[in-house]
Amino acid sequence: MSPANRWSWVEVNLGALRRNTQAFKRLLGRDTQMMCVVKADAYGHGAVPCAKTMHAAGASQFAVATVDEGVALREAGIEWPILILSEPPVDCVHTLVEHNLMPAVYTADFALALGEAAAAENRVARYHLAVDTGMTRIGVRRDDVVELRRTIDFHRGLECAGTLTHFATADVLDDWDFALQLNRFKEAVEALRGAGLDTGLVHCDNTPGTVLHPECHFDMCRVGVGLYGLHPAEVTRPRISLEPVMSVRGRVVRVIYPNVGDGVGYGLTWRVPRKNMQVATVPIGYADGLARELSNQMDVLVGGVRCRQVGNICMDQFMFAVDVNSARSYRPTRPVEYGDVVTIIGADGDERITAEEMAELRNTINYEVVCDFGMRLEKIYT
Ligand SMILES: *Cc1c(COP(=O)(O)O)cnc(C)c1O
């Protein structure tokens, strides 16, 4: 199982994705909808097949980051509600109406332009009001929600389908800032209701919020990273069981026994220290999401055994060393051969390399690791 044209690929386990989606669905009450976040091509996993699997497993709505991501889902035939998690440039209001995409809205100018575009087609544009309760990213300031709604609500081309906020610290237990944001959000929702305005669906929980803060599931939860089998923080691990969905693999395209002292890769940053070592090449590089700062830091799996990556990672390829005489954990049972499968992320035998292990080496989070591998590698769905 590998693509015809290149010996490197991302494997997406749709069975694991379905089970993860069902696990989140079980956390939600009967009146709480699940909105699956499939931005950045479903965190690198492929938005269209993922959205179909999630819908079959109980999701009713979807969210993306950009208008183009929303249009791509519509062009693939996905007809379920789609929210854009930001307010895009005003010039794209016609595209939003044409493709029935709901933006997050927080300025009157954008909302009125959207209403005009919809009214011109005798349609009503649905939007969600984004409220900044303390993350200082996007949204209308919490004290201005009623005024904004009063400025735009006269428009026959507009309908408020939801009111949302986003937490900066939902992954921390007993956090004072989280409590503050939640209180401000509740106050904003109360203010809207007090003014006789329809809030639409009220929602604020992301993955860690959904797992750790069931008290604010409200009408809908926006679940992202957890669907892909990744924990947003250590504190969610004991609360929900998830399976990683992505594996990253390649095949050995060349292997030799270099001379002692030979250098490997740009800058020759690693040199062969002993006789009887192999150096093998795999066609995955930093343009595929294998960050260059992992050079000479990471392991790969071959035949269930860890091997050290060596030399600087190139744009499209990397090398690893097979040390037949090395410490036991790095010793393969046989020499590596042309065509052998190499695992960069995922399981092989009893060994596993996780997105968290790679994130730690890169000084980042698992979210970024999987997004990056989605950029260029062909995806294979299993
Ligand atoms: C990305 C995002 C989410 C999903 O976050 P996860 O931590 O991946 O669950 C939810 N809401 C907003 C506004 C987002 O930007």
The ligand as an SDF file (V2000), in Angstrom:
LIG
                    3D

 15 15  0  0  0  0  0  0  0  0999 V2000
   -9.7660   25.7880   15.9910 C   0  0  0  0  0  0  0  0  0  0  0  0
  -10.9590   26.2280   16.7260 C   0  0  0  0  0  0  0  0  0  0  0  0
  -11.7370   25.2940   17.4220 C   0  0  0  0  0  0  0  0  0  0  0  0
  -11.3290   23.8520   17.6260 C   0  0  0  0  0  0  0  0  0  0  0  0
  -10.2680   23.7910   18.5550 O   0  0  0  0  0  0  0  0  0  0  0  0
   -9.7000   22.3850   19.0720 P   0  0  0  0  0  0  0  0  0  0  0  0
   -8.8140   22.7440   20.2070 O   0  0  0  0  0  0  0  0  0  0  0  0
   -8.9500   21.7890   17.9280 O   0  0  0  0  0  0  0  0  0  0  0  0
  -10.8680   21.5700   19.4540 O   0  0  0  0  0  0  0  0  0  0  0  0
  -12.9220   25.7430   17.9810 C   0  0  0  0  0  0  0  0  0  0  0  0
  -13.3050   27.0390   17.8710 N   0  0  0  0  0  0  0  0  0  0  0  0
  -12.5480   27.9600   17.2320 C   0  0  0  0  0  0  0  0  0  0  0  0
  -13.0320   29.3630   17.1590 C   0  0  0  0  0  0  0  0  0  0  0  0
  -11.3510   27.5960   16.6470 C   0  0  0  0  0  0  0  0  0  0  0  0
  -10.5980   28.5220   16.0400 O   0  0  0  0  0  0  0  0  0  0  0  0
  1  2  1  0
  2  3  1  0
  2 14  2  0
  3  4  1  0
  3 10  2  0
  4  5  1  0
  5  6  1  0
  6  7  2  0
  6  8  1  0
  6  9  1  0
 10 11  1  0
 11 12  2  0
 12 13  1  0
 12 14  1  0
 14 15  1  0
M  END
$$$$
